[in-house]
Structure formats: C-alpha cells, structure tokens
Amino acid sequence: MMRVRRGTTLVELMVALPIGAVIGTMAVAMLLDTHKLSRRLNSSTQIGRELRQAASVLASEIRPLAASDMIAWSDTSLEIHALVGSGIACAASGTSSVDMLPLHGTDATRTSWFATPQSGDRVFMQGADSAITPQDARWTVSALHSATTSATSNCTTSPHMLRSTATGNPVRLTMSSPLAVTPATGSLVRIARRARYSLYRASDGLWYLGRKAFNGASWTTIQPVAGPFDKPQLDGLHIQVRDSANTVMTSAAAGTPRSVALELHATSAWKRSATTPGAQDSVLMHVTLRGQMEAIVR
C-alpha cells in the first residue's frame, strides 16, 4: 500500500517563501503608490476648489466698486468700501434721515442686502436737487448713525410703486450729520462698509485669505474666506491696482484706480513639507471697477 504524503517539503518552502515575499512587497508598493496618488488628487482638487472660492468672493466684492471705494492696498492686502446693500428711497424724513423700503417682506424684491446697515457705514444717495443725467450721476455720501425700523414712515403716502406693504415696515436711515441735499424719492440708495482682505496665519500654522470689517469703532475679528494658501513671502496673495493707462498704483493718491489684478497661489498639502516648496496651482484674475461716480462727500 502506498503512503499518502501530507504537507510540503523543505525545498518547496524555500522556493515559495521568497516568491511570496516578492509578491507581497510588490502589492504593498502598489497600495502605497495608489494611496499617494489619491492624496495628490484629493489635495489638487481641494486647492482648486479653494482658489475658485477665493476668486469668486474677491471678484464679486470688487466688481461693483467705484474708484472712490478703493481705500488702501499693498501687495498682500486690500481695503475697500464693500457693498452692504442697496434699495429705494421712498421718502425723506427731516434734514438728516431718509426712509427706505423694508429689508424683508414682499417689498424685499426691490431691495438687495448682504447685511443689516449699522453705524459707521457709508450711505450713497441721489439728491432731488441734483442734475441727474445718464452721463452725470451726482451722489451724496453720508456717514450712517443708525438704521431703525420705522412704523410711522412717510412711505405710506409715497407713490403707489413705493408704498410699503403690511408685511414689513420701512427702514429709516439716520445720518451722523445733516444731509447735503434732499434725497430724491424713488432714487437708489447704496450702503457700503469698510472691509479688509488679507492673508492671516491661523492656529494650525497655515495661511488663509481672511476678511474683517470696520463697525464704526473697531475692526471685527478676521474671518476665513478660503484656504490654505502659500504664505505671503511665496505670493500666496498678490495684489496690483492699476489706473486707466494700466500703470501699477502704489496708493490712492497716485491717481484714479480702474482695475485690480489679483493672483493667488496654493501648495498641495502633501508638498508643504518639501525642502523647495512651490505653488501646485494658482489663479490670476483682472477685475475692472465700475464707472466712476462723482460724489459730494459730507
């Protein structure tokens, strides 16, 4: 009777183990390469998303600005009078107040607000005694003292299209000083707030694009907009303000700003620890300011 051999011989084990080790090493290497590739793709997707977010926010803030809304700037920061909202003046109230259609309710279809007006904001409005033509739109600029809901507004007697509905009371804007001109009923009112964009270093040690606003007395805490980006020394954010001749301006005193060029750079997370860091992705945009408004500043 033949005896059945079970198991493997020593020779077979000596041949199989090295082959298995080679196959295992190759499998681990492939898994590591796949993991690294996945990290790179995810990081590239993330920085692309953050760059698009920053570009979208900055473009939407800068595009509605007039030259007079550009306050100060440097290579890595930009200070502006950012648009808070706009609406329609339905009546004048005294020498230092104007009533507007409500911020909420059915009349809100004729208003557009990003934030509630507050003390220290700048109020742009057209006066009834101004010679307003499409080529020469004169505006008055006043400092806002307060914005309150007014249940006794004169808007109830305004022309039909400017009357307030029962769903919302008009808002009374009271200025810090008497108005230079009488507001024109039905004219546009625009409110702007001082804001500053810059790179800042967060608690995680990385650099983010941040925004802070001036509330009339002090600056608010900076809030992140997008990021992380490269640090300022590596042009994480680079700003150039240009005039009509496309000449780079160093300050508002150098002329009239016409456009803003912004460049943002971001480095993938997997490469931030490299000995020679470099931007893995970037975005460059050139935003033209809207037409210059002639303003009577009070």
C-alpha positions, 0 to 999 in steps of 0.5 A, spaced: 500 500 500 502 506 498 503 512 503 499 518 502 504 524 503 501 530 507 504 537 507 510 540 503 517 539 503 523 543 505 525 545 498 518 547 496 518 552 502 524 555 500 522 556 493 515 559 495 517 563 501 521 568 497 516 568 491 511 570 496 515 575 499 516 578 492 509 578 491 507 581 497 512 587 497 510 588 490 502 589 492 504 593 498 508 598 493 502 598 489 497 600 495 502 605 497 503 608 490 495 608 489 494 611 496 499 617 494 496 618 488 489 619 491 492 624 496 495 628 490 488 628 487 484 629 493 489 635 495 489 638 487 482 638 487 481 641 494 486 647 492 482 648 486 476 648 489 479 653 494 482 658 489 475 658 485 472 660 492 477 665 493 476 668 486 469 668 486 468 672 493 474 677 491 471 678 484 464 679 486 466 684 492 470 688 487 466 688 481 461 693 483 466 698 486 467 705 484 474 708 484 472 712 490 471 705 494 478 703 493 481 705 500 488 702 501 492 696 498 499 693 498 501 687 495 498 682 500 492 686 502 486 690 500 481 695 503 475 697 500 468 700 501 464 693 500 457 693 498 452 692 504 446 693 500 442 697 496 434 699 495 429 705 494 428 711 497 421 712 498 421 718 502 425 723 506 424 724 513 427 731 516 434 734 514 438 728 516 434 721 515 431 718 509 426 712 509 427 706 505 423 700 503 423 694 508 429 689 508 424 683 508 417 682 506 414 682 499 417 689 498 424 685 499 424 684 491 426 691 490 431 691 495 438 687 495 442 686 502 448 682 504 447 685 511 443 689 516 446 697 515 449 699 522 453 705 524 459 707 521 457 705 514 457 709 508 450 711 505 450 713 497 444 717 495 441 721 489 439 728 491 432 731 488 436 737 487 441 734 483 442 734 475 441 727 474 443 725 467 445 718 464 452 721 463 452 725 470 450 721 476 451 726 482 451 722 489 451 724 496 455 720 501 453 720 508 456 717 514 450 712 517 448 713 525 443 708 525 438 704 521 431 703 525 425 700 523 420 705 522 412 704 523 410 711 522 414 712 515 412 717 510 412 711 505 405 710 506 403 716 502 409 715 497 407 713 490 403 707 489 410 703 486 413 705 493 408 704 498 410 699 503 406 693 504 403 690 511 408 685 511 414 689 513 415 696 515 420 701 512 427 702 514 429 709 516 436 711 515 439 716 520 445 720 518 451 722 523 450 729 520 445 733 516 444 731 509 447 735 503 441 735 499 434 732 499 434 725 497 430 724 491 424 719 492 424 713 488 432 714 487 437 708 489 440 708 495 447 704 496 450 702 503 457 700 503 462 698 509 469 698 510 472 691 509 479 688 509 482 682 505 488 679 507 492 673 508 492 671 516 496 665 519 491 661 523 492 656 529 494 650 525 500 654 522 497 655 515 495 661 511 488 663 509 485 669 505 481 672 511 476 678 511 474 683 517 470 689 517 470 696 520 463 697 525 464 704 526 469 703 532 473 697 531 475 692 526 471 685 527 475 679 528 478 676 521 474 671 518 476 665 513 474 666 506 478 660 503 484 656 504 490 654 505 494 658 501 502 659 500 504 664 505 505 671 503 513 671 502 511 665 496 505 670 493 500 666 496 496 673 495 498 678 490 495 684 489 496 690 483 491 696 482 492 699 476 489 706 473 486 707 466 493 707 462 494 700 466 500 703 470 501 699 477 498 704 483 502 704 489 496 708 493 490 712 492 493 718 491 497 716 485 491 717 481 484 714 479 484 706 480 480 702 474 482 695 475 485 690 480 489 684 478 489 679 483 493 672 483 493 667 488 497 661 489 496 654 493 501 648 495 498 641 495 498 639 502 502 633 501 508 638 498 508 643 504 513 639 507 518 639 501 525 642 502 523 647 495 516 648 496 512 651 490 505 653 488 501 646 485 496 651 482 494 658 482 489 663 479 490 670 476 484 674 475 483 682 472 477 685 475 475 692 472 471 697 477 465 700 475 464 707 472 466 712 476 461 716 480 462 723 482 460 724 489 459 730 494 462 727 500 459 730 507 
